[in-house]
Amino acid sequence: MRIIKIVEQLPNTRTGNHVAGQLLRSGTSPYPNHGKPQAAESPKDFIHKLRISFLIKGT
């Protein structure tokens, strides 16, 4: 929610819109990536999906 509130306060300029888009993509992507491990079918699958989630966050 904080990311969304920050983005909403940015100016409606080319630069503001570009930065807003970047912030929204990077700031909201961890949530779906973290949800995938929770739906794992086994402990091994959980670890695999969690590792993928951490790799995505680190890029």
C-alpha positions as CSV (number, residue, x, y, z in Angstrom):
1,M,0.0,0.0,0.0
2,R,2.8,2.4,0.7
3,I,4.2,2.0,-2.8
4,I,0.8,2.8,-4.3
5,K,0.4,5.9,-2.1
6,I,3.8,7.2,-3.1
7,V,3.1,6.6,-6.8
8,E,-0.2,8.5,-6.5
9,Q,1.7,11.5,-5.2
10,L,4.2,11.7,-8.1
11,P,3.6,14.5,-10.6
12,N,1.8,13.7,-13.9
13,T,4.8,14.3,-16.1
14,R,6.8,12.1,-18.4
15,T,9.4,11.6,-15.7
16,G,6.8,11.1,-13.0
17,N,4.9,8.6,-15.0
18,H,8.0,6.7,-15.9
19,V,9.2,6.5,-12.3
20,A,5.6,5.6,-11.2
21,G,5.5,2.7,-13.6
22,Q,8.9,1.4,-12.4
23,L,7.9,1.7,-8.7
24,L,4.6,-0.1,-9.2
25,R,6.2,-3.0,-11.1
26,S,9.1,-3.5,-8.7
27,G,7.1,-2.7,-5.5
28,T,4.2,-4.9,-6.1
29,S,5.8,-8.0,-7.8
30,P,7.0,-9.7,-4.5
31,Y,3.5,-10.4,-3.3
32,P,2.4,-12.8,-6.1
33,N,5.9,-14.3,-6.1
34,H,5.6,-15.0,-2.4
35,G,2.2,-16.6,-2.8
36,K,3.4,-19.3,-5.1
37,P,5.4,-21.2,-2.5
38,Q,2.4,-21.2,-0.2
39,A,0.6,-23.3,-2.8
40,A,3.4,-25.9,-3.0
41,E,2.5,-29.5,-3.3
42,S,5.4,-30.8,-1.2
43,P,8.2,-29.6,1.1
44,K,10.6,-30.0,-1.8
45,D,8.3,-28.0,-4.1
46,F,8.0,-25.3,-1.5
47,I,11.7,-24.8,-1.2
48,H,12.1,-24.7,-5.0
49,K,9.4,-22.1,-5.4
50,L,10.7,-20.0,-2.5
51,R,14.1,-20.0,-4.1
52,I,12.7,-18.7,-7.3
53,S,10.8,-16.0,-5.4
54,F,14.1,-14.9,-3.7
55,L,15.9,-14.8,-7.0
56,I,13.2,-12.6,-8.6
57,K,13.3,-10.2,-5.6
58,G,17.1,-9.9,-5.9
59,T,17.2,-8.8,-9.5
